[in-house]
């Protein structure tokens, strides 16, 4: 996995640091699930809170992660698709938030870029969150 982490950092023109390596490892292991900042802090008990914040901010600015908004109060982060860059994010998709376990996952097949807004309106961000019970909790 270290090889794929190093490739991602290089692709997004980010230096290889222990914090960046660890955060990417967690995000890669989580697959399609968005991870909250407090959860990252819990998984990285020796991490400095400010360094973690700056790492996530750098990842977001470089097109490596996108911020997920759901009904919870904590910001969550998920890996972007391969075609996101520092200048252009392609994360116009819905998310699903489980009301039982709190898991939030990307729903890449549901696009949010097709909404029509009145003339003169400019959309800066779109957040579509579907809420309910995930496949693990609904069984």
C-alpha positions, 0 to 999 in steps of 0.5 A: 500500500505504501507504493500507492500512497507515494504515487498519490502524493507524487501525482498531487505534488505533495511531499512525503511526510509521515502524517500524510502517509498515515492519513492517506493509509486510513482513507485508502483503507476506508474505501468509499467511506468518508472519515470525520476529523475526530475519527482521524484524531482517534486513529492517530493518537500521537498526531498534532491536531493542527498538523492533521488539519493542515494535512487535510486542507492540503489534500483538499486544495490539491484535489486529493480529498473532498469534504463531505457534508452530512447531518452530523456536525463534524466535517468528513473527508473522502478520497477524490476520484482520479481526475480531480486536481488542484484546479478542478474537483469532480466530486459532484455526487451524492452521499449516503449517511446512515442514521444508525451507525453514522457512516457516510459513503460516496454515491458516485453514480448519483450526480449533483451537477445536473440541477437547473438554477434560475438565470443569474444564479451561480452554484459554488457547491452542491451537497446532496445527502441521502439518509437512512440505514446502511447495508450493515445496519439494515439487516 
